[in-house]
Amino acid sequence: NKLVGQFAAGLAHLGIQPGDKVAIQSTNCPRWAISDYAIACLGAVSVTVYPTLIPSQIKYILDDSDTVYVITENKEQTDKILSIIDESNGLKGIIAMDDQSDSSSNIFSFSEILEKGDEYISENGFNLNESAKTAKPEDLLTIIYTSGTTGNPKGVMLTHKNLASNVLAISKAVEIRAIEVFLSFLPLSHVFERMSGHYTGFSKGGTTYYAESVDTVADNMIEVKPTVVIAVPRLYEKIHAKVLDKVSGDPPIRQKIFWWAIKVGKKAAKYLTRGQEPSGLLGLQFKIADKLVFSKLKDKVGGRLRCFISGGAPLSEGVGKFFASANIPILEGYGLTETSPVITCNREDLYKFGTVGKPIEGVEVKIAEDGEVLCRGDNVMIGYYKNPEATKEVFDDDGWFKTGDSAVWLKNGYIRFLGRYKDMLKVGGENVDPMEVEGLLLQFEGVQQVAVVSFPDPRLTEVPLAFVQRKPESNMSEDDVIEYCRGKVATFKIPKYVIFIDEFPMTASGKIRKVELREIAANVLTAQIAQAETMN
């Protein structure tokens, strides 16, 4: 609290007023959190910038958002700003977290701002709590730029009420206690980590550790022993694949024990997902399975993990069932940057595989006739910054926010997410859900990652095309992938084409850029098809 107060006062010393925009360009660290809370308590507006962006992308965000100061993590990030500051519309200076400074270039060290803050407090009687109380629920808290797959990103305007409503609703859906320990590694620049691990954890008095990098998460989990981990499905898929790879190399007797334990765990999961303990013979078997197998898996994630929380992309139902078998629930939810972000989530004592749970308190959800998810509530953004046309496009006449996603209602109020509305395929008049085919192929041994997109077809309009990232030891062919699907899904859902890829193009928030995949497909396949037709 003292550091936040000093930094807020230091920003005031620089002349930053309520409503001014201050950007944070850094990976997760304590000074990111200090900066964010200081900006908020001062009544200013934070603009989050992914540190992976290149200077031209950063310049667009800073100019579009009317940012006056940017807080950078290190020399690499500072140099990016120095390369664009002269052409920037209104950028006045840089605050460097690594304490480099250069008055001639308007670079202030973080420590210097803290010192100036102390002086400002003494001279002006600045009080952090009093300053924070001046913020109104409808005041703008932050602008988060969506990692758009086409065109320039749009600045999502979220108010204090937007984020606070989500924090309060999530706290009721998933119990967060003062004893919770979080391991933060998803980017705080993204609203998912910021709302859940950052704001929600802090509001309950929890402790947050910051992972050194994505590559050290496995080691960091053992070090800090988190009780709650918030991540995207890719982490859980990697852990799942690593466990299975290790088991495949174990002696036959150990493999037999492992798969027996998984079988027992799947039976026990019917009770565990309802917040109940299995009893009788099953209860005894589950205790044995836990001691022989599941306890070792739990040790790998720190030993005291209560639950994983998953969002940002769909979770494979098979991966969810695997962890549930070990009594490590993955609570999957759904939302967007524009909704602060959570719209729905599974509850710890009542979760359903293959769904994104039920709507959280205070959020209305409606599924339109065409299958698009519509949302309304205090969590929904007030609009896109300086972009009224784009804002108008995503709201209907009754104030429902159009998510652009497709889903269906299931029994008891659960929702099954089907994917981006625009990603749905229409094959000869039949609807094809890419997620269904992707989920199937992820179960194929040797598949590391997969994405299904559409490809033009003169007879059927479009057909499924699968991009597949193979595991290092795999030498599967296109025919192997297609053959694996036969008999498991309808014929029209089977990928007509398969392209193997070493690495998927990703957005800054960790989502596969399907637009780029379609471009790759057009370049690779169009020439091949034309050549084949010429030969025929």
C-alpha positions as CSV (number, residue, x, y, z in Angstrom):
1,N,0.0,0.0,0.0
2,K,2.9,2.4,0.8
3,L,4.6,1.8,-2.6
4,V,1.3,2.2,-4.4
5,G,0.7,5.5,-2.6
6,Q,4.3,6.7,-3.3
7,F,4.0,5.8,-7.0
8,A,0.6,7.4,-7.4
9,A,1.9,10.6,-5.8
10,G,4.9,10.4,-8.1
11,L,2.6,10.2,-11.1
12,A,0.7,13.2,-9.8
13,H,4.1,15.0,-9.5
14,L,4.6,14.5,-13.2
15,G,1.3,16.2,-13.8
16,I,-0.9,13.2,-14.5
17,Q,-4.5,14.0,-13.8
18,P,-7.7,11.9,-13.5
19,G,-8.6,10.6,-16.9
20,D,-5.1,10.8,-18.3
21,K,-3.8,7.6,-20.0
22,V,-0.7,5.8,-18.7
23,A,0.5,2.7,-20.5
24,I,2.2,-0.4,-18.9
25,Q,4.5,-2.3,-21.2
26,S,6.0,-5.2,-19.3
27,T,5.8,-8.8,-18.4
28,N,4.2,-9.8,-15.1
29,C,6.1,-8.5,-12.0
30,P,5.4,-6.7,-8.7
31,R,6.1,-3.3,-10.3
32,W,3.3,-4.1,-12.9
33,A,0.9,-4.5,-10.0
34,I,2.1,-1.4,-8.2
35,S,1.8,0.7,-11.4
36,D,-1.7,-0.6,-12.1
37,Y,-3.1,0.1,-8.7
38,A,-1.4,3.5,-8.5
39,I,-2.9,4.6,-11.8
40,A,-6.4,3.4,-10.8
41,C,-6.2,5.1,-7.3
42,L,-5.1,8.4,-9.0
43,G,-8.2,8.3,-11.2
44,A,-6.1,7.9,-14.4
45,V,-6.6,5.2,-17.0
46,S,-4.2,2.3,-17.6
47,V,-3.5,1.2,-21.2
48,T,-2.0,-2.3,-21.3
49,V,0.6,-3.1,-24.0
50,Y,1.9,-6.6,-24.7
51,P,5.8,-6.5,-24.5
52,T,6.0,-8.8,-27.5
53,L,4.6,-6.2,-29.8
54,I,6.9,-4.4,-32.3
55,P,7.4,-0.6,-32.3
56,S,4.8,0.2,-35.1
57,Q,2.1,-1.8,-33.2
58,I,3.0,-0.1,-30.0
59,K,2.9,3.3,-31.6
60,Y,-0.6,2.7,-32.9
61,I,-1.9,1.8,-29.4
62,L,-0.2,4.7,-27.7
63,D,-1.4,7.2,-30.3
64,D,-4.9,5.9,-30.5
65,S,-5.3,5.8,-26.7
66,D,-3.8,9.3,-26.2
67,T,-1.2,7.9,-23.8
68,V,0.9,10.6,-22.1
69,Y,3.4,8.3,-20.2
70,V,4.5,4.7,-20.7
71,I,5.9,2.5,-18.0
72,T,8.5,0.1,-19.5
73,E,10.0,-3.1,-18.0
74,N,13.6,-3.0,-19.3
75,K,16.0,-1.6,-21.8
76,E,14.5,-3.6,-24.7
77,Q,11.0,-2.2,-24.1
78,T,12.4,1.3,-23.5
79,D,14.3,1.2,-26.7
80,K,11.1,0.4,-28.6
81,I,9.5,3.6,-27.2
82,L,12.6,5.7,-27.9
83,S,12.3,4.6,-31.6
84,I,8.8,6.0,-31.9
85,I,8.6,8.8,-29.3
86,D,9.5,11.6,-31.7
87,E,6.7,10.7,-34.1
88,S,4.2,10.0,-31.3
89,N,1.2,12.3,-31.0
90,G,1.2,13.1,-27.3
91,L,3.7,10.9,-25.5
92,K,5.6,13.0,-22.9
93,G,8.0,10.5,-21.3
94,I,9.0,7.0,-20.1
95,I,9.1,5.5,-16.6
96,A,11.6,2.6,-16.5
97,M,11.0,-0.2,-14.1
98,D,14.6,-1.3,-14.3
99,D,15.6,2.2,-13.0
100,Q,17.5,3.5,-16.0
101,S,17.1,7.2,-16.4
102,D,18.0,9.9,-18.9
103,S,16.6,13.4,-18.3
104,S,17.5,14.5,-21.9
105,S,15.2,11.8,-23.3
106,N,12.5,12.2,-20.6
107,I,13.2,8.8,-19.1
108,F,12.5,8.6,-15.4
109,S,13.5,5.7,-13.2
110,F,10.8,3.9,-11.2
111,S,12.7,4.6,-8.0
112,E,12.9,8.3,-8.9
113,I,9.1,8.4,-9.2
114,L,8.8,6.8,-5.8
115,E,11.1,9.4,-4.3
116,K,9.3,12.3,-6.0
117,G,6.1,10.7,-4.7
118,D,7.4,11.0,-1.1
119,E,8.1,14.6,-1.7
120,Y,4.7,15.2,-3.2
121,I,3.0,13.6,-0.2
122,S,4.9,15.8,2.2
123,E,4.4,19.0,0.3
124,N,0.8,18.5,-0.9
125,G,-0.7,16.2,1.7
126,F,-1.6,13.6,-1.0
127,N,-3.6,10.7,0.5
128,L,-4.0,7.5,-1.5
129,N,-7.2,6.4,0.2
130,E,-8.9,9.8,-0.3
131,S,-7.7,9.8,-3.9
132,A,-9.1,6.3,-4.5
133,K,-12.5,7.3,-3.1
134,T,-12.9,10.0,-5.8
135,A,-13.3,7.3,-8.5
136,K,-16.9,6.7,-9.5
137,P,-18.2,3.3,-10.7
138,E,-18.8,4.6,-14.2
139,D,-15.3,6.1,-14.5
140,L,-13.0,4.5,-17.1
141,L,-10.4,2.2,-15.4
142,T,-8.5,0.7,-18.3
143,I,-8.3,0.5,-22.1
144,I,-7.3,-3.0,-23.4
145,Y,-6.6,-3.4,-27.0
146,T,-7.9,-6.6,-28.6
147,S,-5.4,-8.7,-30.5
148,G,-7.3,-8.4,-33.7
149,T,-6.6,-11.0,-36.4
150,T,-7.4,-8.4,-39.1
151,G,-6.9,-4.6,-39.2
152,N,-5.9,-2.5,-36.3
153,P,-6.8,-3.6,-32.8
154,K,-9.7,-1.9,-31.0
155,G,-9.4,-0.3,-27.6
156,V,-11.9,-1.9,-25.2
157,M,-13.1,0.6,-22.6
158,L,-13.7,-1.0,-19.2
159,T,-14.9,0.9,-16.2
160,H,-14.4,0.4,-12.5
161,K,-17.9,-1.1,-12.3
162,N,-17.2,-3.5,-15.2
163,L,-14.2,-5.1,-13.5
164,A,-15.6,-4.9,-10.0
165,S,-18.8,-6.6,-11.0
166,N,-16.8,-9.5,-12.4
167,V,-14.6,-9.7,-9.3
168,L,-17.7,-9.9,-7.1
169,A,-19.5,-12.5,-9.2
170,I,-16.5,-14.7,-9.6
171,S,-15.8,-14.6,-5.9
172,K,-19.3,-16.1,-5.4
173,A,-19.0,-18.7,-8.1
174,V,-15.5,-19.9,-7.0
175,E,-14.5,-19.6,-3.4
176,I,-11.3,-17.5,-3.1
177,R,-9.8,-17.3,0.4
178,A,-7.2,-15.2,2.1
179,I,-4.9,-18.3,2.2
180,E,-4.9,-18.7,-1.6
181,V,-1.5,-18.7,-3.3
182,F,-1.6,-17.8,-7.0
183,L,1.1,-18.4,-9.6
184,S,0.8,-15.6,-12.2
185,F,2.1,-16.3,-15.7
186,L,-0.6,-15.4,-18.2
187,P,0.0,-11.8,-19.3
188,L,-1.5,-9.2,-17.0
189,S,-1.9,-7.2,-20.3
190,H,-4.8,-9.6,-20.9
191,V,-8.0,-9.1,-19.0
192,F,-8.3,-12.8,-17.9
193,E,-5.3,-12.9,-15.7
194,R,-5.8,-9.3,-14.6
195,M,-9.3,-9.7,-13.4
196,S,-9.0,-13.2,-11.9
197,G,-5.5,-13.6,-10.4
198,H,-4.7,-9.9,-10.0
199,Y,-7.8,-8.1,-8.9
200,T,-9.8,-11.1,-7.4
201,G,-6.9,-12.6,-5.6
202,F,-5.8,-9.3,-4.1
203,S,-9.3,-8.4,-3.1
204,K,-9.5,-11.5,-0.9
205,G,-6.0,-11.0,0.6
206,G,-4.4,-13.8,-1.4
207,T,-0.7,-14.1,-2.2
208,T,0.6,-13.9,-5.8
209,Y,3.9,-15.2,-7.1
210,Y,5.1,-14.2,-10.6
211,A,6.6,-16.9,-12.8
212,E,10.0,-16.1,-14.2
213,S,8.8,-17.1,-17.6
214,V,6.3,-19.5,-19.3
215,D,9.2,-22.0,-19.6
216,T,9.7,-22.1,-15.9
217,V,6.1,-22.6,-14.9
218,A,6.5,-26.3,-14.1
219,D,9.5,-25.6,-11.8
220,N,7.7,-22.6,-10.3
221,M,4.7,-24.6,-9.4
222,I,6.8,-27.0,-7.3
223,E,8.6,-24.0,-5.7
224,V,5.6,-21.9,-4.6
225,K,3.0,-24.6,-4.2
226,P,0.0,-22.7,-5.5
227,T,-3.6,-23.4,-4.5
228,V,-5.1,-21.9,-7.6
229,V,-3.6,-21.7,-11.1
230,I,-5.2,-19.7,-13.9
231,A,-4.2,-20.7,-17.4
232,V,-5.2,-21.4,-20.9
233,P,-5.9,-24.9,-22.1
234,R,-2.4,-25.2,-23.7
235,L,-0.8,-25.6,-20.2
236,Y,-3.1,-28.4,-19.2
237,E,-2.7,-30.1,-22.6
238,K,1.1,-30.0,-22.1
239,I,1.0,-31.5,-18.6
240,H,-1.4,-34.2,-19.9
241,A,0.9,-35.0,-22.8
242,K,4.0,-35.1,-20.6
243,V,2.4,-37.5,-18.1
244,L,1.2,-39.9,-20.9
245,D,4.7,-39.7,-22.6
246,K,6.3,-40.6,-19.3
247,V,3.9,-43.5,-18.6
248,S,4.5,-44.9,-22.1
249,G,8.1,-45.4,-21.1
250,D,7.4,-47.0,-17.7
251,P,7.6,-50.8,-17.1
252,P,4.4,-52.7,-18.0
253,I,3.4,-53.2,-14.3
254,R,3.5,-49.4,-13.7
255,Q,1.5,-48.8,-16.9
256,K,-1.1,-51.2,-15.7
257,I,-1.4,-49.6,-12.3
258,F,-1.6,-46.1,-13.9
259,W,-4.4,-47.0,-16.3
260,W,-6.2,-48.9,-13.5
261,A,-6.0,-45.7,-11.4
262,I,-7.4,-43.6,-14.3
263,K,-10.3,-46.0,-14.7
264,V,-11.1,-45.8,-11.0
265,G,-10.7,-42.0,-11.1
266,K,-13.2,-41.7,-13.9
267,K,-15.8,-43.5,-11.9
268,A,-15.0,-41.4,-8.8
269,A,-15.2,-38.2,-10.9
270,K,-19.0,-38.7,-11.1
271,Y,-19.1,-37.9,-7.4
272,L,-16.1,-35.4,-7.3
273,T,-17.7,-33.1,-9.9
274,R,-20.7,-32.8,-7.7
275,G,-18.6,-31.9,-4.6
276,Q,-19.0,-35.4,-3.1
277,E,-16.6,-38.1,-2.0
278,P,-16.9,-41.6,-3.4
279,S,-17.8,-44.2,-0.8
280,G,-17.8,-47.9,-0.3
281,L,-15.5,-50.1,-2.5
282,L,-15.1,-47.2,-5.0
283,G,-14.0,-44.9,-2.2
284,L,-11.4,-47.4,-1.0
285,Q,-10.1,-48.0,-4.6
286,F,-9.9,-44.2,-5.1
287,K,-7.8,-43.8,-2.0
288,I,-5.4,-46.5,-3.2
289,A,-5.3,-44.9,-6.7
290,D,-4.5,-41.5,-5.1
291,K,-1.7,-42.9,-3.1
292,L,-0.1,-44.9,-5.9
293,V,-0.6,-42.5,-8.8
294,F,-2.5,-39.3,-8.3
295,S,-0.5,-38.0,-5.4
296,K,2.6,-38.0,-7.6
297,L,0.8,-36.0,-10.2
298,K,-0.4,-33.5,-7.5
299,D,3.2,-33.2,-6.3
300,K,4.2,-32.1,-9.8
301,V,1.9,-29.1,-9.5
302,G,3.0,-28.2,-6.0
303,G,1.1,-30.6,-3.8
304,R,-1.7,-28.4,-2.5
305,L,-3.5,-27.3,-5.7
306,R,-7.2,-26.9,-5.1
307,C,-8.2,-26.3,-8.7
308,F,-7.1,-25.1,-12.1
309,I,-9.1,-22.3,-13.8
310,S,-9.2,-22.4,-17.6
311,G,-10.2,-19.8,-20.2
312,G,-9.1,-18.0,-23.3
313,A,-9.8,-21.0,-25.6
314,P,-11.9,-24.2,-25.5
315,L,-10.6,-27.0,-23.2
316,S,-10.5,-30.6,-24.5
317,E,-13.2,-32.7,-22.7
318,G,-10.7,-35.5,-22.5
319,V,-8.1,-33.4,-20.8
320,G,-10.7,-32.2,-18.3
321,K,-11.8,-35.7,-17.5
322,F,-8.2,-36.8,-17.0
323,F,-7.5,-34.2,-14.3
324,A,-10.9,-34.7,-12.7
325,S,-10.0,-38.4,-12.3
326,A,-7.1,-37.3,-10.1
327,N,-9.3,-34.9,-8.2
328,I,-7.7,-31.9,-9.8
329,P,-10.7,-30.0,-11.2
330,I,-10.3,-27.7,-14.2
331,L,-13.0,-25.1,-13.9
332,E,-13.6,-23.9,-17.4
333,G,-15.2,-20.6,-18.1
334,Y,-16.0,-18.3,-21.1
335,G,-15.8,-14.6,-21.8
336,L,-14.2,-11.9,-23.8
337,T,-12.2,-8.8,-23.2
338,E,-15.3,-6.8,-23.9
339,T,-17.1,-8.6,-20.9
340,S,-14.4,-8.0,-18.3
341,P,-14.0,-11.0,-19.2
342,V,-16.2,-13.7,-17.5
343,I,-19.7,-14.5,-18.8
344,T,-20.0,-18.1,-17.6
345,C,-18.0,-20.5,-15.5
346,N,-18.1,-24.0,-13.9
347,R,-18.4,-24.2,-10.1
348,E,-16.1,-26.2,-7.9
349,D,-18.9,-28.3,-6.4
350,L,-20.8,-28.7,-9.7
351,Y,-18.9,-28.7,-13.0
352,K,-19.7,-30.4,-16.3
353,F,-17.1,-31.6,-18.8
354,G,-17.3,-30.1,-22.3
355,T,-19.1,-27.0,-21.1
356,V,-18.2,-23.5,-20.0
357,G,-20.5,-23.7,-17.1
358,K,-23.4,-21.4,-16.2
359,P,-23.8,-17.6,-16.4
360,I,-22.3,-15.8,-13.4
361,E,-24.4,-13.6,-11.1
362,G,-25.5,-10.4,-12.7
363,V,-24.9,-11.5,-16.2
364,E,-27.8,-12.3,-18.7
365,V,-27.1,-14.6,-21.5
366,K,-29.3,-15.2,-24.5
367,I,-28.6,-17.4,-27.6
368,A,-30.0,-15.9,-30.8
369,E,-31.9,-18.0,-33.4
370,D,-28.7,-18.2,-35.5
371,G,-26.8,-19.5,-32.5
372,E,-24.8,-16.4,-31.6
373,V,-24.2,-15.8,-27.9
374,L,-25.6,-12.4,-26.6
375,C,-24.7,-11.0,-23.2
376,R,-26.0,-8.2,-21.0
377,G,-24.8,-7.0,-17.6
378,D,-22.6,-4.7,-15.6
379,N,-19.6,-6.5,-16.9
380,V,-20.1,-5.4,-20.5
381,M,-17.8,-2.7,-21.8
382,I,-19.0,0.8,-22.5
383,G,-17.6,0.7,-26.0
384,Y,-14.5,0.9,-28.2
385,Y,-12.3,3.9,-27.6
386,K,-12.9,6.6,-30.2
387,N,-14.7,4.1,-32.4
388,P,-18.5,4.6,-32.2
389,E,-19.1,2.8,-35.5
390,A,-17.4,-0.4,-34.2
391,T,-19.3,0.0,-30.9
392,K,-22.6,0.2,-32.6
393,E,-22.0,-2.9,-34.6
394,V,-21.6,-5.1,-31.5
395,F,-24.8,-4.0,-29.7
396,D,-28.3,-4.7,-30.8
397,D,-31.2,-2.3,-30.3
398,D,-32.0,-3.8,-26.8
399,G,-28.5,-3.4,-25.5
400,W,-27.4,-7.0,-25.9
401,F,-23.7,-7.4,-26.7
402,K,-23.1,-9.6,-29.7
403,T,-20.1,-11.8,-28.8
404,G,-19.5,-13.3,-32.3
405,D,-19.4,-16.7,-30.7
406,S,-21.7,-19.7,-31.1
407,A,-23.0,-21.9,-28.3
408,V,-26.0,-24.1,-27.3
409,W,-27.9,-24.4,-24.0
410,L,-27.7,-27.8,-22.3
411,K,-29.7,-29.3,-19.4
412,N,-29.7,-27.4,-16.1
413,G,-28.5,-24.2,-17.5
414,Y,-25.1,-25.2,-18.8
415,I,-23.6,-23.8,-22.0
416,R,-21.6,-25.7,-24.6
417,F,-19.3,-23.4,-26.5
418,L,-19.1,-24.2,-30.2
419,G,-16.5,-21.7,-31.3
420,R,-16.3,-18.4,-33.1
421,Y,-19.4,-17.8,-35.1
422,K,-17.4,-16.9,-38.2
423,D,-15.3,-20.0,-37.8
424,M,-18.3,-22.4,-38.3
425,L,-18.0,-24.3,-41.6
426,K,-20.9,-24.9,-44.0
427,V,-20.1,-28.0,-46.0
428,G,-22.6,-28.7,-48.7
429,G,-25.3,-27.2,-46.6
430,E,-24.3,-29.1,-43.4
431,N,-22.9,-27.3,-40.4
432,V,-19.4,-28.4,-39.2
433,D,-18.1,-27.3,-35.8
434,P,-14.3,-27.1,-36.0
435,M,-14.0,-27.8,-32.3
436,E,-15.6,-31.2,-32.7
437,V,-13.0,-32.3,-35.2
438,E,-10.1,-30.6,-33.3
439,G,-11.2,-32.4,-30.1
440,L,-11.2,-35.8,-32.0
441,L,-7.8,-35.2,-33.5
442,L,-6.2,-34.2,-30.2
443,Q,-6.9,-37.8,-29.1
444,F,-4.9,-39.2,-32.0
445,E,-1.5,-40.3,-30.7
446,G,1.2,-38.2,-32.2
447,V,-0.8,-35.0,-32.5
448,Q,0.6,-32.1,-30.5
449,Q,-1.8,-29.4,-31.5
450,V,-4.5,-29.0,-34.2
451,A,-6.7,-26.3,-35.8
452,V,-9.4,-26.9,-38.3
453,V,-10.4,-24.2,-40.8
454,S,-12.4,-23.9,-44.0
455,F,-11.0,-24.2,-47.5
456,P,-13.0,-23.3,-50.7
457,D,-14.5,-26.1,-52.7
458,P,-16.3,-25.7,-56.0
459,R,-18.9,-28.4,-55.3
460,L,-19.5,-28.1,-51.5
461,T,-18.7,-24.4,-51.1
462,E,-16.1,-25.2,-48.4
463,V,-14.5,-28.2,-46.8
464,P,-12.6,-28.9,-43.6
465,L,-8.8,-28.5,-43.6
466,A,-6.8,-29.6,-40.6
467,F,-3.5,-28.0,-39.6
468,V,-1.6,-30.5,-37.5
469,Q,1.5,-30.0,-35.3
470,R,3.1,-33.4,-34.8
471,K,4.8,-34.5,-31.7
472,P,8.6,-34.8,-32.2
473,E,8.6,-38.6,-32.5
474,S,5.7,-38.8,-34.8
475,N,5.9,-39.4,-38.6
476,M,2.2,-39.6,-39.3
477,S,1.0,-38.8,-42.8
478,E,-1.9,-36.9,-44.2
479,D,-3.7,-40.2,-44.9
480,D,-3.1,-41.3,-41.3
481,V,-5.0,-38.3,-40.0
482,I,-7.9,-38.7,-42.4
483,E,-8.1,-42.4,-41.8
484,Y,-8.2,-41.8,-38.0
485,C,-11.4,-39.8,-38.4
486,R,-13.3,-42.4,-40.4
487,G,-16.1,-43.9,-38.5
488,K,-15.7,-41.4,-35.6
489,V,-17.5,-38.4,-37.2
490,A,-19.8,-37.9,-40.2
491,T,-18.0,-38.2,-43.6
492,F,-18.6,-34.5,-44.4
493,K,-16.8,-33.5,-41.2
494,I,-13.6,-35.4,-42.1
495,P,-10.8,-33.1,-43.2
496,K,-10.4,-33.2,-46.9
497,Y,-6.9,-31.7,-46.6
498,V,-4.2,-31.9,-44.0
499,I,-1.2,-29.5,-43.6
500,F,1.5,-30.2,-41.1
501,I,2.9,-27.2,-39.4
502,D,5.9,-26.7,-37.1
503,E,4.5,-23.8,-35.1
504,F,1.1,-22.2,-35.1
505,P,0.8,-18.4,-35.6
506,M,-0.6,-17.1,-32.3
507,T,-2.1,-13.8,-31.0
508,A,-0.4,-12.1,-28.0
509,S,-3.1,-13.6,-25.8
510,G,-2.2,-17.2,-26.9
511,K,-4.9,-17.9,-29.4
512,I,-4.3,-19.5,-32.8
513,R,-4.6,-17.0,-35.7
514,K,-7.0,-18.9,-38.0
515,V,-7.0,-16.1,-40.5
516,E,-3.3,-16.6,-41.1
517,L,-3.8,-20.3,-41.4
518,R,-6.3,-19.8,-44.2
519,E,-3.7,-17.6,-46.0
520,I,-1.1,-20.4,-45.6
521,A,-3.6,-22.9,-46.9
522,A,-4.4,-20.7,-49.9
523,N,-0.7,-20.4,-50.8
524,V,0.1,-24.1,-50.2
525,L,-3.0,-25.8,-51.6
526,T,-4.1,-23.6,-54.5
527,A,-1.0,-24.2,-56.5
528,Q,-1.1,-28.0,-55.7
529,I,-4.7,-28.2,-56.8
530,A,-4.1,-26.3,-60.0
531,Q,-1.1,-28.5,-60.8
532,A,-3.1,-31.6,-60.2
533,E,-6.0,-30.4,-62.5
534,T,-3.4,-29.6,-65.2
535,M,-2.0,-33.1,-65.0
536,N,-5.5,-34.6,-65.2
